[in-house]
Amino acid sequence: MRRHGKRGGWCGYVAIGVGVFIMMALILPSWFWWVICSILLVCGGIWLLRC
């Protein structure tokens, strides 16, 4: 059996994350996503400033 390289594992995690995101979008209310987006933008900005 052939093993996937680093890219195969990384793509698998992305696919799982997108699937979970879509399932949560169907269940949770819209205001929740504004809160999540704002938190991600703040954390992403801090992370970019530290790099």
Phi and psi restraints in degrees (value plus and minus 20) as a CYANA .aco file:
   2 ARG   PHI    -108.5   -68.5
   2 ARG   PSI     113.2   153.2
   3 ARG   PHI    -110.2   -70.2
   3 ARG   PSI     128.0   168.0
   4 HIS   PHI     -99.5   -59.5
   4 HIS   PSI     133.5   173.5
   5 GLY   PHI     -99.6   -59.6
   5 GLY   PSI    -183.7  -143.7
   6 LYS   PHI     -81.0   -41.0
   6 LYS   PSI     -58.3   -18.3
   7 ARG   PHI     -84.5   -44.5
   7 ARG   PSI     -58.9   -18.9
   8 GLY   PHI     -81.8   -41.8
   8 GLY   PSI     -63.6   -23.6
   9 GLY   PHI     -87.0   -47.0
   9 GLY   PSI     -59.5   -19.5
  10 TRP   PHI     -85.6   -45.6
  10 TRP   PSI     -63.0   -23.0
  11 CYS   PHI     -85.6   -45.6
  11 CYS   PSI     -54.1   -14.1
  12 GLY   PHI     -84.2   -44.2
  12 GLY   PSI     -62.9   -22.9
  13 TYR   PHI     -84.0   -44.0
  13 TYR   PSI     -58.3   -18.3
  14 VAL   PHI     -84.9   -44.9
  14 VAL   PSI     -62.7   -22.7
  15 ALA   PHI     -83.3   -43.3
  15 ALA   PSI     -61.6   -21.6
  16 ILE   PHI     -84.6   -44.6
  16 ILE   PSI     -63.6   -23.6
  17 GLY   PHI     -82.1   -42.1
  17 GLY   PSI     -62.6   -22.6
  18 VAL   PHI     -85.5   -45.5
  18 VAL   PSI     -59.9   -19.9
  19 GLY   PHI     -83.0   -43.0
  19 GLY   PSI     -63.5   -23.5
  20 VAL   PHI     -84.7   -44.7
  20 VAL   PSI     -60.2   -20.2
  21 PHE   PHI     -81.1   -41.1
  21 PHE   PSI     -63.7   -23.7
  22 ILE   PHI     -86.3   -46.3
  22 ILE   PSI     -62.3   -22.3
  23 MET   PHI     -83.2   -43.2
  23 MET   PSI     -61.2   -21.2
  24 MET   PHI     -87.2   -47.2
  24 MET   PSI     -54.5   -14.5
  25 ALA   PHI     -84.4   -44.4
  25 ALA   PSI     -50.8   -10.8
  26 LEU   PHI     -94.7   -54.7
  26 LEU   PSI     -46.6    -6.6
  27 ILE   PHI    -115.9   -75.9
  27 ILE   PSI     -65.4   -25.4
  28 LEU   PHI    -104.8   -64.8
  28 LEU   PSI     133.0   173.0
  29 PRO   PHI     -91.4   -51.4
  29 PRO   PSI     144.0   184.0
  30 SER   PHI     -88.2   -48.2
  30 SER   PSI     -53.5   -13.5
  31 TRP   PHI     -82.9   -42.9
  31 TRP   PSI     -49.6    -9.6
  32 PHE   PHI     -81.4   -41.4
  32 PHE   PSI     -57.2   -17.2
  33 TRP   PHI     -91.5   -51.5
  33 TRP   PSI     -50.5   -10.5
  34 TRP   PHI     -85.1   -45.1
  34 TRP   PSI     -58.7   -18.7
  35 VAL   PHI     -85.5   -45.5
  35 VAL   PSI     -65.1   -25.1
  36 ILE   PHI     -82.8   -42.8
  36 ILE   PSI     -64.1   -24.1
  37 CYS   PHI     -82.9   -42.9
  37 CYS   PSI     -61.2   -21.2
  38 SER   PHI     -86.6   -46.6
  38 SER   PSI     -60.5   -20.5
  39 ILE   PHI     -83.4   -43.4
  39 ILE   PSI     -63.5   -23.5
  40 LEU   PHI     -84.7   -44.7
  40 LEU   PSI     -58.3   -18.3
  41 LEU   PHI     -86.1   -46.1
  41 LEU   PSI     -61.9   -21.9
  42 VAL   PHI     -85.9   -45.9
  42 VAL   PSI     -67.2   -27.2
  43 CYS   PHI     -85.6   -45.6
  43 CYS   PSI     -59.6   -19.6
  44 GLY   PHI     -84.3   -44.3
  44 GLY   PSI     -59.9   -19.9
  45 GLY   PHI     -84.2   -44.2
  45 GLY   PSI     -62.7   -22.7
  46 ILE   PHI     -83.5   -43.5
  46 ILE   PSI     -62.0   -22.0
  47 TRP   PHI     -83.8   -43.8
  47 TRP   PSI     -61.1   -21.1
  48 LEU   PHI     -87.4   -47.4
  48 LEU   PSI     -56.1   -16.1
  49 LEU   PHI     -87.9   -47.9
  49 LEU   PSI     -50.6   -10.6
  50 ARG   PHI    -100.3   -60.3
  50 ARG   PSI     -41.7    -1.7
